[in-house]
Amino acid sequence: MTKKVKFGAALVALAILPAAVFLFHLSLVTGLTIAFMFGPLALGTVAVTYGSFQDGGGPGGGYTGGTTEPTAAQAQVVNSIIAQVFMADTDTTATITHNFQLTAAQLAALYPWICWYVAQFTSSNVQVQPLLSFALGTNTITITKASATSSGGTYNVIVQRPWTASN
């Protein structure tokens, strides 16, 4: 009987844990919507949140950001896409969909350009600088992170398309 009670209590605790994940949005002056997820409560959960194109800096294609990637038609009118990627310590891959429809020649020229920085670490412990690598694709970028204690966090990734006279 004691084992059943302990097992049932463990199951209840596991059922409540996902509800403890907090998601909130902040609007910056540029209109970029950024979602912060607190990693210690969301172990093993990759989240990609895209910034809005409606920042007053040019055509926006009607894309307001969020967890759904921009369509090819929406991505056609911008030169860069900003995504915020949350990865826990144990997460090793995340995918950003830019939908730039790049050619093989553009991929061979190492496009799209990528800039990234740490927005927030998930732990207040001494941090391990994350070891990230990026695999470029015609419509996606795959991020690979080495799994290490205190390596999780939120990373801002800026993806820039090749410039052409038609952009």
Residue, then its C-alpha position, 0 to 999 in steps of 0.5 A: m500500500t505504501k508503494k502505491v501511494k508513493f507512486g501515485a504521488a510521483l505521478v501527480a507531481l509529474a502531471i503538475l510540472p508542465a503547468a509550472v512552465f511560464l510564458f510571457h511576452l514583452s513588447l519592445v520599442t521596435g515592436l519585436t515580441i520576445a517570449f521568455m521561458f524559464g528553463p529549469l522548469a521546462l527541461g527538454t523543451v525547445a521553443v522558437t519564437y519569431g519576432s514581428f515584421q511589424d516594427g515600422g522599419g519597412p514592409g512587414g508582409g502581415y507577419t506579427g511574430g510568434t511560434t509559427e514561422p513566417t511563410a515564404a510570401q511573408a519572408q520574401v519582403v524582409n532581409s532578416i528574421i529574428a528568432q528567439v530560441f530556448m534550449a534546456d541543458t539537455d536539448t541538442t537541436a533546434t530548427i529555425t525556419h526562415n523561408f528565404q527560398l535560397t538557391a544552391a549557389q547562395l548556400a555555397a556562398l555561406y548564406p544566410w548570414i547568422c548572428w547570435y547572442v545569449a539573451q538569458f541563461t536558465s540557471s544562476n550557477v556559473q554558466v557554461q558558454p554554449l557550444l552551438s553550430f549552425a547547419l544552413g538550408t534553403n528554408t531552415i537553419t538547424i542549431t546543434k548545441a552540446s549538452a552540458t550542465s548550465s549550458g541551457g538558455t535563451y539565444n537570440v538569432i538574427v538570420q540575414r538573407p543575401w542582398t540583391a537589387s530586387n530585395 
